[in-house]
Amino acid sequence: MNSSNKGHMRYACEVCQRRFSRPSHMEQHMRIHTGDKPYQCAVCQQRFTLKHHLKGHQIRHLQM
């Protein structure tokens, strides 16, 4: 990372020190460490860490 980007990466993960430019990105990243999967498929109850992963999964149910 070049020095001009360091000022924009002000949110740091307390577990692994990875840095993020937005607090929402860090919040999503923290799910790796916590195992939190807040998005659940209404058809099969499979859970996902990211909403777009759930949406991609739901397409499979529509194709059946």
C-alpha positions in Angstrom: 0.0 0.0 0.0 1.4 3.4 -0.8 1.6 6.2 1.7 -1.2 8.2 0.1 -3.7 5.4 0.8 -2.7 5.0 4.5 -4.7 8.1 5.6 -7.9 6.6 4.0 -7.5 3.2 5.7 -8.3 4.4 9.2 -10.4 1.5 10.5 -8.2 -1.4 11.8 -9.3 -4.9 12.7 -8.4 -5.5 16.4 -7.8 -9.2 15.7 -5.6 -9.2 12.6 -4.8 -5.5 12.0 -6.2 -5.5 8.5 -7.2 -1.9 7.6 -10.3 -0.6 5.9 -11.5 2.7 4.6 -15.1 2.3 5.8 -16.4 1.1 9.1 -19.0 -1.1 7.2 -16.2 -2.9 5.5 -14.5 -3.6 8.8 -17.9 -4.8 10.2 -18.2 -7.3 7.3 -14.6 -8.4 7.8 -15.2 -9.0 11.5 -17.6 -11.8 10.6 -14.6 -13.9 9.5 -13.4 -13.8 13.1 -16.7 -14.1 14.9 -18.4 -16.6 12.6 -21.5 -14.4 12.4 -23.8 -15.2 9.5 -26.7 -12.8 9.7 -28.3 -13.6 6.3 -30.4 -16.8 6.1 -32.1 -18.5 3.2 -35.8 -18.7 3.8 -36.0 -22.0 1.8 -33.2 -24.1 3.2 -32.0 -22.1 6.2 -28.4 -22.0 5.0 -26.7 -18.9 6.5 -24.3 -16.4 4.8 -21.9 -13.7 6.0 -22.7 -11.3 3.1 -26.1 -10.4 1.6 -24.9 -10.8 -2.0 -23.8 -14.4 -1.2 -27.4 -15.1 0.0 -28.8 -13.5 -3.2 -26.6 -15.6 -5.4 -27.6 -18.7 -3.5 -31.4 -17.9 -3.8 -31.1 -18.0 -7.5 -30.3 -21.8 -7.2 -33.7 -22.3 -5.6 -35.5 -20.5 -8.5 -33.7 -22.7 -11.0 -35.0 -25.9 -9.4 
